[in-house]
Amino acid sequence: MQTLRIGAGAAWWGDRIEPARLNAEAGDLDYLCFETMAEATASAAQVRRRRDPEFAGFDTYLDDRMQAVLPGCLARGTRIVSNQGWINPQGAAERTVYWLRQLGHRGIRVAAVSGSLITDRVLGLADRILENGEPVASLHSQLVSAEAYLGAEPIVEALRAGAQIVMTSRVADPSLFLAPMMFEFGWDPLDHLLLGRGNGIGHLMECGAQVTGGYFADPGFKEVPDPWNLAFPIAEVQSDGSAVITKINGTGGLVDLRTVKEQLLYEVHDPGNYITPDVIVDFLGTQLRQEGPDRVHVSGISGKPRTATLKVSMGCTEGFVGEDMFFYAGPGALRRAQLAREILLQRFRIVGLKAEDLRIDFLGYNAIHGAISPAEPEPYEVAVRVVARTRTREEALKVGREVDAMAVSGVGMTGKRVPHQDRTREVIGIWSTLVPREEVKPIVTYLES
């Protein structure tokens, strides 16, 4: 195979489903890859499972996504690689088998890649927290989950064993796209030049529509055609690791040198040393060429040998947040909001709110830039957002109670919403560490529809 067509199916858990369906039906793809995990996904899933033992532990939109793309992928022979397994890839694979059978497809092999969860071992494997240098053992009482970033190799193993669909837990985002290249082109896992190129293409693809005009538009400066109809990207990859980034004709958005450059540097702290489990990517020699409308050729990415360690994300409990909002509009809205802020500060003192952090922001006025926000123009309407971080849920509940009181014991013309939703939530902090690569053992299991 000289050209491999790989399409994106998601860039995060809450991403749109219709562009994935379109790629499956009209993208003429060899592979469709879904990335639905963020840094906090595994920890949040663990917290939810503690509250709800019935929670399946995999992507809550898996049913919707599989129903949308399976018909097109099966008709075309498109393989699916996805990290929708979250903390239960076996469950995600079993659910996928269920949908395959519902659609009348028997004999389809589905693989589950696990082994990334090392919660029970991380304190004995890791030394220091990367963010502050403190011992990892200091997180013992707060630790909820610890998940190592796996690379592409276990996915390649599954593809080599005939899996048509691969469901994984935590796998580094670019690795989801790299694995099909390694399998189809026969790349050696230690060939850092080819893996650097493939991982670089995977990085361009992992954020989905961000390379096709999503998160790019700025009216008057950067125009995006039909942004309501953005397509997810497709990479036409050659066996030497070069590729063309494109999208389905007739869809909204655009692929040009600007969108590709922005995504190339997105979340890259050091373009010469972008560390992944498979390889260290070097973007410094990247060459981009516009080949035609919505077609950008990418070459010149390089790589360096992979590290001896794997990164681990550790989710830890860090208390609770209490949050609510109320509103003012018309002349004097800012003055009323400022008085409301003073009232709340005093009332929090009266009720003895124990907050590690407290913010009262005026949305649309100073909520983003805080004290450096310009003092003008006078806003016509103000939303007052009140949020406190506390050690206990009981303390966090005080925020909503005092905000409720503003409805009748506050400032004139206060607009108060009825609190139909929970105004407190548990906070999961994310810390990082490194563990020896050989201590993390991926596990691949197989099912058949």
N, C-alpha and C positions, 0 to 999 in steps of 0.2 A: 504494500500500500504506500503510495507516494504522497497522497494528500489525505489528511484526516480532518473531518468536519466535526468540531466539538461545539455544542451550544450550551449557554447558561440557562438554568431553570429557576434559580432563585439566588438572591444575594444576602438574604437574612430571613429569619423566621416569619416576619410579617409581610414578606414581599408579595407582589401581585401574582396571580395565577394565570391570567389570560395570556401574557407573553410567553409563558412556558408552554401552554397548550399550542400556541402558534408555532413555536420552534419545533415542537414534536410533530405537528401535522404538516408544516410547510418548509421546515428548515433543511430537509434532506440530510439529516444528521447521522453520524456514526455513533456519537455519544451525546447524552444530555446529562449535565452535572448540576446538582443542587447543593447550595451552601446555605444552611439555615441555622448555624450556631454563632453566637457572639461569645465574648469572654465570659459572661456571667450565665450562659445558658445552662451548663451542667449544674452549677450551684443552685440556680433558681428551680431547676427541675427536682433537685434533691430536696429543697425546702418544700416544694409543692407535694412531693411524695410523703414527706413527714406529716403534712396536714391531711392529705387525702391518699390513703393506701390504695385506692382504686385507680389512681393516676397511672397511665400506661408507661410514662417515662420517655416516650418518643415525640417527635414533632406533632403538635396538636392539629396541624393542617395536613398531615400525611394523607388522610383519606381524600381530602379535596384535591390535593396535588396528583395523587396516583390516578384517581378517576379522570382527571383532566388530561393526563399525558400518556397513560398506558395504551389507549387505543391507537394513537398516532405512532408511538414508539414501536409497538408490536407489529403494526402494519409495515413499517419501514425497516424493522430489524435493528432499531436504535437501542444501544445499551444504556443503562442508567447507572450513574454513580452518585451517591447522595450521603451526606452526613445527618440525615433526618433521624438517625437512631438515637441521638442524644445520649441518655444514660441507659438505654435499653435497645441496642441495635438488633438483638435477637427478636424482641417484640415487634420492631418495625419491619423486620424481614417476614415474620409470620403474618403481620397484617397485610403486607404487600402480596403474599401468597394468596391470602383471602380474596383480594381484589382481582388477582389473575384468574382465580377459579370462577369468581362471579362473572367475569367477562368471557368465560368459556375457554381459557387458555391453559392447557395441561402440559406438563413436562418442561416448564420454564424454571431454570435454576436460579435461585436467589441466595446470595451470600450475606452473612452478617460478620462485620469486623469489630471485635471488641478487644479489651486488654488495656485501654487507655486509662481507666479508672484505677488509681493507686492510693485511694484515701487511706486504706489500712496500713500502707507501707511507707508513705511519703516522709513521715517524721524520722524514720530510720535510714532513709536513702539520701535525703537532702541536708544541706548544711545551713546555708544562709538565705534570707529573703532578699531578692534582688533589689527591691525598691528602697530598703532602709538598712540593709546589712545586719539586721537582727537575726538571732538563731531561729530556724524554722520551728524548733520545739516550743518557742514562745506562743505559737498559735494553737497549741494543743487543745485548750478549752473552747476555742472558737471554731475549729475546723469543721466544715460541712462536707466538702468534697475536694479532691485533688485529682486533676486529670492531665495526663501528659499529652503533648501534641504528637500524634503518630504521623508518619510520612506516607508515601505512595506505595511502598513495597507490599504491604498486606493486600491492598486493592489489586495490584498486579497479580499477586498469587491467586486471588479469587477469579480474576478474569481468565487467567491461564487455565483454571480448573473448569471453565465453561460457564461461569455465572453471567447471566444476562442482566441482572440487577444486583447492585452491591449497596448495602446499607451499613454505614459506619457510625461509630461514636466520634469522639474528638479526633479529627484529622486536620492538619493545617490546610487552610483554604486553598492555596495554589496546588497542593498535592492532589486534590480531587480531580483537577484537570491534567496534571502531569501524568497520573497513573495510566490513562489510555494511551498517551504518547509512548511511555516506556514499554507498554505491552505490545502495541501495534508495530512499533519501529524496532523493538528488540534492544532498547538502550540498556547499557550496563548501569546498575545502581550506583556505581562508583565513578562513572564518567561525568565528572563535575562540569565539563563544558556543555555537553548536551542537556544535562539535567538543569543547569543554570538557565539555558535558553527556554526549556520547556516550563520551568517554574516561573520564569518571567512572563511567559504568555499566560500561565495560570493566574498570576497576579493581575494581569489586565482583565481577565474574565471573571474573577471571583466576586466582584462587586456589581455584576449584572449590568443594569442599565446605566450605571455611572460612566461607562465608556461609550454609550450610545446616546448621550445627551441628558441623562438623569443626573440630578444634583449639579447641574452645570448652568442652567439658564439664568441670565441676569438681564432683564428687559432693558433694551437700549444699549447694552454692551455686548452681551452674548445671546444671540437669538437662537431658539431651538424650534424647528418646525413641528407642528402638531404634538406638543409635549404630552397631551392626554393619551397618545397612542404609541408610547415608547416601546420599542422592541428590545428583547434581551439579545446580547451579542452572540456572534458565531465566529469561531476561529478556524481558519483554513490552514492547518499546520503541515509543514513539509518535514521530511525525515531528518533534515539538518537542523531543525529547531527554529527555523524562520517561519513566519506566519502572516496571514492577512486577517485583520480584524474587520468584520463586516456585520451586516444585519439583513433581515428579510426585506426585499424590495417592497415599496409601498407603505411601509410603516413610518410612524413618526420618529422624531429624534434625528440624530446625525452621528456619523463616525468621521472625525477629521483629526488633523494633527493636534488640535487643542484638546479635544476630549481624551485622546490617547495619552497626551503628555500629563494631563491632570491625574488620570488614573494611574499612570506609571509611577508617579511620586506620592500617591495617596498612602498615608500611614507608613512611609518609608523614612526612617530616621537617618540612615546612612546609605545612599544609593550605591556605594561601592561594596557594601557588606550587609545585604538583606538576608538575615539568617532564617532558614527554614529547616525542618527535620531532614530533608533530602540533600540539601546543598546550600552553600552561601551564594546568593545571586549577586552579580555585579552588573548594575545598569549603566555604568559610566560610558560604555561604548555603544549604547543603543542608537540605532539608525532608524528613522521613521521616514516613510515616503508615501505621499498620497497617490494611490494608483488610479483613482476614479471616484465617482460619487459614493460615499459611505464605504470606502475601501482604503485601509491604511496598512501598508506593508511594514512589518517589524522585523529587524534583524540586529545583529551585533551585540545582543545580550550575552554575557559570559557567566562563569561560575567558578567557585573555589571549593576545595574539599569540605565535606560536611563536618560538623562539630562532633566531639565525643560525647556530648550531653544532649538531652532533650529538655525543652522548656515545659514546666508544669504550672498550670493555673490552679490556685488554691482559693476556694470560696470559703469565707469565714463570716460568722454572724457578727454584726457590728451595731446591734441595737435596732431602733425603730425610727420611722419618720411619721410625723403627723402633719397633714397638709390640707388647706382649704383656701377658698377664694370668695371675695365679694366685690361689688362694683359701684362706681359712681359715674354719672354722665352729666353733661351740660356745663354752663359757666360755673367756675369754682370747684370743679371735680377734683383737681389736684389738692386744693386747700382742705377739702373734706377728707381726702385720702390721708393727708399728712396728720390731721387730727386723729383719725382712726388708728393710725400707726402708734401714736403716743398713748392713746387709750389702751390698746392691746399690750404694749410694753409694760404699762403700769399694772394692768390686770394680771399678766403673767407673773409679775412680782408678787402680787397679792396671793395668788393661788400656789406660789412656790414652784413654778415650772422649773424642773431640773433639765436643762437642755445643753448638750455639748455644742450645738450650733443652732442659731436662730436667725432666720431671714424674714424680713417683711419688704417685699418688692412691689413696685408699681409697674405692671406689665405695660409695655408700650412707651415707658418713660425712662426707667433706670434698671430694669430687671436683668439686662445682659451686661452692661458696662458699669453698673453700680455708680460709685461716687464720681467717676470721670464723665458720666453722661452729661450732655449739654443741658442747660437749665431752660432752654426754650426750643420749640414754641410751647405755649401752654396747651396741654392736651385737652381735647373735648370730652374724652372718657378715659377712665382709669380702672383697671382690674387690680385689686390688691391681693397678692399671693402671700400667704403666711405658711411657713414651713419650719419645723424644728426637728432636730435629730436628738434622740434620747436613748437611754440605756434600756428602758422598759416600755411596754405597750401602754401601761397605765399613764405614764407621763405624756406619751405622744397623744393620747386621747384628749388631753387638756386643750390642745390647739383647736380642735373642732368645737369643743364646748364653748370656749370663749368667742370664737368666730360666730357661732350660732347666736350668742347673746347680742351681737351687733345689730341683729334684725330689729330689736325693740329697745335695746339699751345702748345704742350707739349714736352715730352721727345722722343728721337728717338726710333723707333721700338715699339711704343705703340699699343697694340691690343685693339681695341674698338668695342664693340658689338652695333648693331643697336637697339635703344630702342623701341621695339614694344609694350612694356607693360608700364602701369602706374608706375612711379618710386616714387610716393608719396602714403601714406596711413594714414588714421586716426588711432590714438593710443587709445585703450581702456584699461584703467588700472582697475585692479580688487582689491577691498577692501572687507573686511569681517566684519560682525557684528553678534550679537545674538538677537533674538526676542523671546518672550514668546511662547511656543509651542501652547498654546490654541488660539493664535491670527492668526494662519495659518489654514485655513479651506479647506481641499482637496475637490474637486468636481468631481464626477464620472458621466459621461453621456454615453448613449448606442446607438449604431446604429445596423442595421442588413442588411446583403447583400441580 
